């Protein structure tokens, strides 16, 4: 998976988290923000290791 796809996935998850937060679904938005952060860290570690 190239960098554009990774950043697109992270961005879409983050925007979905913002939308969930605006509509009052705080648990869903927390899960989406956490998933975006964890996925971003994993993607950066793979990039640094290689």
C-alpha positions in Angstrom: 0.0 0.0 0.0 1.5 3.3 -1.0 1.6 6.5 1.1 -1.3 8.2 -0.6 -3.6 5.3 0.2 -2.5 5.2 3.8 -3.0 8.9 4.3 -6.4 8.8 2.5 -7.6 6.0 4.9 -6.3 7.9 8.0 -7.9 11.1 6.7 -11.3 9.5 6.0 -11.3 7.8 9.4 -10.4 11.2 11.1 -13.2 13.0 9.2 -15.7 10.3 10.1 -14.6 10.8 13.8 -15.2 14.6 13.5 -18.7 13.9 12.0 -19.5 11.5 14.8 -18.4 14.0 17.4 -20.6 16.7 15.8 -23.7 14.5 15.8 -23.2 13.6 19.5 -21.9 10.0 19.0 -19.0 10.4 21.4 -18.2 6.7 21.9 -18.0 6.1 18.1 -15.9 9.3 17.6 -13.5 8.2 20.3 -13.1 4.8 18.7 -12.5 6.3 15.3 -10.0 8.9 16.6 -8.2 6.1 18.5 -8.1 3.8 15.4 -6.8 6.7 13.2 -4.0 7.4 15.8 -3.0 3.8 16.1 -3.1 3.1 12.4 -1.1 6.2 11.8 1.6 5.2 14.3 1.8 1.7 12.8 2.1 3.1 9.3 4.9 5.5 10.4 6.8 2.7 12.2 6.8 0.5 9.2 8.1 3.4 7.1 10.9 4.1 9.6 11.9 0.4 9.9 12.3 0.0 6.2 
